[in-house]
């Protein structure tokens, strides 16, 4: 079956209003209800922040549809990014959502070139799921044994599409990668079985495959390997399975990340006592504007640790505030 499409990725700027309630929903990854390659995988659910919605990834095509109905050899389903097409036919990948993702990969017939020299070897490759960064790669090969159909000499269209890069967290991460498509277990040469496909960068699951009689080191002989899951909190698609004999991976859950462009100021009214003088000692005030503390009691703060990333500190009230490591603090300090 085809690889799962990555979830849609929405990167935008908006005004956050004080006092307003915003709905935040983290979508779940798509699953295959039958847990096999016969059924098409289910779509992932949507993620939401306020009025912005990222569409869940499309399911990878199987022999039957998403509810076990319809037949046979399904195209990938539409989603944030589309799911990959099933093997054993010339089906196409599902459509991606404009502005959020890309189409899934089509089914391809991968053959050994030159064709029918020392044996006629070929296998069907399911399409990889589309990624938020791009679709799986496909280049038509003129003059192939299948004529105008998708006969190719590489399984790259079964690789998941890449996720979309973002540095909203402060580090460059990829979101919404496609899962790799499964293979039908055919051979590509003497004692050489169809290789596995990889999920797209950003957490796409790898496609399922058959190890055959000459497996890679450490793998069992003659075993159908399952597709793997998409990475959690990336919105990435799961890997497809071989259509008959292994299990597919599930999609990874989505994620909602909000980065405030302007750090908010914070005021705290604190009442430390002689029994509990360090009521804020384990509190770190990170990435805020000016911190104002109004207190009548005495207590201390570590300027280099607890408030190191604040823009400034204002002390109000009659109590005594002791600042440790004050020379290491780069913000402003004032007493009111």
ABEGO torsion letter per residue (X at the ends): XBBBBBBBBBBBBBBBBBGBBBBBBBBBBBBBAAGBAABBBBBBBBBBBEABBBBBBBBBBBABBAAGBEOBGBBBBBBABBBBBBBGBABBBBBBBBGABBBBBBBBBBBBOBBGBGEBBBBBBBBBBBBAABBBBBBBBBGBAAEABBBBABAAAABBBBBBBBAAAGBBBBBGBBBBBBBAGBBAEBGBBBBBBBBBBGGBBBBBBBAEABBBBGBBBGBBBBBBBBBBGAGBBBBBBBAAABBBBBBBBBBBBBBBABBBBBBBBBBBBAABABAAAABBBBGBBBBBBBBABBBBBBAAAAAAABABBBBBEABBBBBBGAAABABBBBBX
